[in-house]
Amino acid sequence: MKVVVQQFLTLDGVVQGPGGPDEDRSGGFEHGGWLAPYGDDRFGEMIVEALLEADAFLLGRKTYDIFAAFWPNVTDPDNPVAVALNTQPKYVVSTTLDTAAWNNTTLLKDDVTASLARLKREPGRELQVQGSADLTQTLMREGLVDAYRLYVAPVVLGSGKRLFPEGTAPAAMELTDSEQTSTGLVANVYERAGKPAYGTIGE
């Protein structure tokens, strides 16, 4: 399976608290819910289409807590998001959780890098990372991310956790898909393409 990071982010790269004011106030973040104005029908369709590409989900502790408190209670068989999240295998990376009670969830506590490398060798399409910014940065450091599906909202916040913080390892990317919604949100898919190339413009 390919590890595919799926993230909502601002023009200045902030990924913190897109879904609501109280989703993540760590560090004094006061801009939670910034994604809400940019949702339209096509955006909702994109999310469903992306979820249906996943054969398993990979979550950090905070995202797992948010998802596990909500999605198991959505039992409508016609809700494709709920069906995907409730039935597909889920892996939660945490050193503080003792159990993970959500259906089909496996807790990864020890030697996470080796566990994820093993999962990447399993047959399937996407091992999809939902949110989980801290986990994503760990995956990037370990060279375990194969692709990014990024939903970029046309807003600048100036503060908050960023997807690519200072010190991120350099990497070249290939843009393999791009679509803009009616609200100006742009969905881009990038595949890893090795190391960056350098040169001088005009030569």
C-alpha positions in Angstrom: 0.0 0.0 0.0 1.0 3.6 -0.6 1.1 5.9 2.4 -1.0 8.9 1.2 -1.3 12.0 3.4 -4.6 13.7 3.1 -4.6 17.2 4.6 -6.5 20.5 4.6 -4.3 23.5 4.7 -4.1 27.2 4.2 -2.1 29.1 1.7 0.6 29.6 4.3 0.6 25.9 5.1 -1.4 25.8 8.4 -3.1 22.5 9.1 -4.3 23.1 12.6 -8.0 23.1 13.6 -9.6 23.2 10.2 -12.9 21.7 11.3 -14.1 23.9 14.2 -13.1 26.5 16.8 -12.3 24.0 19.5 -10.8 21.2 17.4 -7.2 22.1 18.4 -6.4 25.2 20.5 -2.9 24.1 21.4 -0.3 26.8 21.3 -3.1 29.4 21.8 -4.5 28.8 18.3 -7.6 31.0 17.7 -8.4 30.4 14.1 -10.1 27.0 14.4 -12.8 26.3 11.8 -11.1 28.2 8.9 -12.1 25.5 6.4 -15.8 25.8 6.9 -16.5 28.7 4.5 -14.9 26.8 1.6 -17.1 23.7 1.6 -19.4 23.2 -1.4 -21.0 20.2 -3.1 -17.9 19.3 -5.2 -15.7 19.5 -2.1 -17.9 16.9 -0.4 -17.8 14.7 -3.4 -14.0 15.0 -3.5 -13.7 13.8 0.1 -15.9 10.8 -0.6 -14.0 9.9 -3.7 -10.7 10.1 -1.8 -11.9 8.0 1.1 -13.0 5.3 -1.3 -9.4 5.0 -2.5 -8.3 3.9 0.9 -7.9 0.2 1.9 -6.8 1.3 5.4 -6.5 4.4 7.5 -3.6 5.7 9.6 -4.4 8.1 12.4 -2.6 9.9 15.2 -3.9 10.0 18.7 -5.8 13.4 18.5 -7.4 12.6 15.2 -8.4 9.1 16.4 -10.1 10.6 19.5 -12.1 13.0 17.3 -13.1 10.4 14.8 -13.8 7.6 17.3 -16.1 9.9 19.3 -18.2 10.7 16.2 -18.2 8.2 13.3 -19.2 5.0 15.2 -22.5 6.7 15.9 -23.2 7.3 12.2 -24.8 4.1 11.2 -26.6 5.1 8.0 -25.6 2.5 5.3 -26.0 5.2 2.6 -23.3 7.4 4.2 -20.2 6.4 2.3 -17.8 8.3 4.6 -19.2 6.5 7.7 -19.2 3.2 5.9 -15.5 3.6 4.9 -14.3 4.8 8.3 -16.3 2.3 10.3 -15.5 -0.8 8.2 -12.0 -0.4 6.9 -8.9 -1.3 9.0 -7.6 1.6 11.0 -4.2 1.9 12.7 -3.7 4.5 15.4 -0.2 5.5 16.4 0.0 6.4 20.1 2.3 5.9 23.1 -0.4 7.0 25.5 -3.5 5.0 24.5 -3.9 1.6 26.2 -6.7 0.3 24.0 -8.5 1.3 20.8 -12.1 0.2 20.9 -13.3 1.5 17.5 -14.2 -1.4 15.2 -11.2 -2.8 13.2 -8.6 -0.6 14.9 -5.1 -1.7 15.7 -3.0 0.2 18.1 0.7 0.8 17.1 2.8 1.6 20.2 6.2 0.1 19.7 8.7 0.3 16.8 6.2 2.3 14.8 8.6 2.8 11.9 9.0 -0.9 11.4 5.3 -1.5 11.7 4.5 1.1 9.0 7.2 -0.2 6.7 5.6 -3.6 7.0 2.1 -2.2 6.3 3.5 -0.5 3.2 4.4 -3.9 1.9 0.9 -5.2 2.3 -1.2 -5.5 -0.9 -3.7 -2.7 -1.4 -4.1 0.8 -2.7 -3.8 3.6 -0.1 -2.9 3.5 3.6 -4.5 6.9 4.0 -3.4 9.4 6.7 -6.3 11.6 7.8 -5.3 14.8 9.5 -2.8 13.8 12.2 -0.2 16.6 11.5 2.3 15.4 14.2 2.2 11.8 12.8 2.6 13.1 9.3 5.7 15.0 10.2 7.1 11.8 11.8 6.3 9.9 8.6 8.0 12.5 6.5 11.2 12.4 8.6 11.3 8.6 8.2 10.7 8.8 4.4 7.5 6.8 4.6 5.1 9.2 2.7 4.5 8.3 -1.0 2.0 11.0 -1.9 0.1 14.0 -0.6 -3.5 14.8 -1.3 -3.7 18.5 -0.3 -6.9 20.6 -0.1 -5.6 24.2 -0.1 -8.0 26.9 1.1 -7.5 30.5 -0.1 -6.9 31.9 3.3 -3.7 33.0 5.2 -3.7 32.7 9.0 -0.1 33.6 10.0 0.1 31.2 12.9 -0.6 27.6 13.7 0.9 24.2 13.0 2.3 23.8 9.5 2.4 20.8 7.3 6.0 21.4 6.3 7.8 23.1 9.2 11.4 24.4 9.2 13.8 21.5 8.9 11.6 19.3 6.7 13.8 17.1 4.5 14.0 18.4 0.9 12.0 16.3 -1.6 10.9 16.8 -5.2 7.2 16.3 -6.1 5.2 15.5 -9.2 1.8 17.1 -9.5 -0.5 14.2 -10.7 -3.9 15.8 -10.3 -5.5 19.2 -9.6 -9.0 20.5 -9.3 -10.5 23.8 -8.1 -13.9 24.1 -6.5 -16.4 27.0 -6.7 -15.1 28.5 -3.5 -11.5 28.7 -4.7 -10.3 25.7 -2.8 -7.8 23.7 -4.8 -7.2 20.0 -4.4 -3.8 18.9 -5.5 -2.2 15.4 -5.5 1.6 15.2 -5.4 3.6 12.0 -5.8 7.1 11.8 -4.3 9.7 12.2 -7.1 13.1 11.8 -5.5 15.4 14.6 -4.5 15.1 18.2 -5.7 17.1 19.3 -8.7 19.0 22.6 -8.7 20.2 24.9 -11.4 20.4 28.5 -12.5 17.5 30.1 -14.4 18.5 31.2 -17.9 21.4 28.8 -18.2 
